[in-house]
Amino acid sequence: MITGILAAAVLAAYGKGYILFTESRGEECVLYTMLCAVGFVLLVRRLISRRYLRMSMRKVDKLSGRAFEKYLRVQFKHLGYRVTLTDYSHDYGADLIVRKRGEKIVVQAKRYEKNVGIAAVQEAVGSVAYYDADRAMVVTNSGFTKSARNLARQNDVELWGRYDIQKKFKIRE
C-alpha cells in the first residue's frame, strides 16, 4: 500500500512539474522535479528492500559478497536495528554496524559455499575495539568450522549460521 502511494506521489510530482515546465514556470518546475527525483529514489529503495525480504535461501546463496551485506542490512532493519554499512574495502573487520537498545554490534558477513573458518571470527574480534562496539557477530549463509566455533565461544562472538538466519529472518528454502 505504501509503495502504491509513493508511486502515485512520484507520478503526481512528475505531472505537476511537466505542466509547470510547459507553462515556462521554471523555478516551480525545479521544485517538482526534485520532489519527483527524491520520491523515485525512495520508491526504488523500497522495492529493493521488499525483494530482499522475500528472497529464498537459494537466491541468497547466489548473491555476491557485497549484495549479501546489503541483504543483511535490509533484514536487520526489518528486525528493528539501526544499520550502517561500512566501506567495502578497509572495513577493519566489520561489514555492518547494528544498533538496538543502546547496544552497538559489529557484524562480519560471509556469503560462502563452504563453512566459515577462524579468520572471520578473528576479524570480528578485532573490529570490536576499532568501532568501539559492545560485541561482535559473524553471519553467514553457510556454517562454521569447529575452530571458528571454539574461538567465537572464547571471545563472546555470536555466530549466526544458515539455520539461524533462516529462522531469524524467516527465509524459505
C-alpha positions, 0 to 999 in steps of 0.5 A: 500500500505504501509503495502504491502511494509513493508511486502515485506521489512520484507520478503526481510530482512528475505531472505537476512539474511537466505542466509547470515546465510547459507553462515556462514556470521554471523555478516551480518546475525545479521544485517538482522535479526534485520532489519527483527525483527524491520520491523515485529514489525512495520508491526504488529503495523500497522495492529493493528492500521488499525483494530482499525480504522475500528472497529464498535461501537459494537466491541468497546463496547466489548473491555476491559478497557485497549484495549479501551485506546489503541483504543483511542490512535490509533484514536487520532493519526489518528486525528493528536495528539501526544499520550502517554499512561500512566501506567495502574495502578497509572495513577493519573487520566489520561489514555492518554496524547494528544498533538496538537498545543502546547496544552497538554490534559489529557484524562480519558477513560471509556469503560462502559455499563452504563453512566459515573458518577462524579468520572471520571470527578473528576479524570480528574480534578485532573490529570490536575495539576499532568501532568501539562496539559492545560485541561482535557477530559473524553471519553467514549463509553457510556454517562454521568450522569447529575452530571458528566455533571454539574461538567465537565461544572464547571471545563472546562472538555470536555466530549466526549460521544458515539455520539461524538466519533462516529462522531469524529472518524467516527465509524459505528454502 
